[in-house]
Amino acid sequence: MEAVVSTQSTWKQWYQRRVHGKQWYQRRVHGSSGINAEYMGDKPNVSKNDLASKIGGMYDVKDAKTVFLFGFRTQFGGGSSRGFCLIYDTLEYAKKFEPQYRLVRAGLAEKPSGSCKQRKELKNRKLKKRGKEKTKLG
């Protein structure tokens, strides 16, 4: 499969000391319309994996798993997207500060087993028990 070339620009870039990482807004131009139509291809959007590897190369990231992209919205009519990017200093900081659902999407955490209702019922059963009986429930 051919990789779609896209131009990227960043704005409002800052370093977050509390989460030990860089943050910024990301804009990418893609698609077959606009200025770069001759080499863009016919894909409506660029995958986050391709974009993360490209950003990792631009900012000299040691581990590509520390790059998190989210919140991308495609402009009406196509051609460009805007979103948010986070690059953590280490993988430990990423696991500490990223929400669980984003870690699951990135393959850094396991999805909880069982349905939502089963987990909720187990939690409520545990609330009614104390001590050893609580640990026997699971």
Summary of the structure (lengths in Angstrom):
residues: 138
radius of gyration: 20.4
end to end distance: 45.9
largest distance: 68.4
contacts: 334
relative contact order: 0.15
helix: 37%
strand: 26%
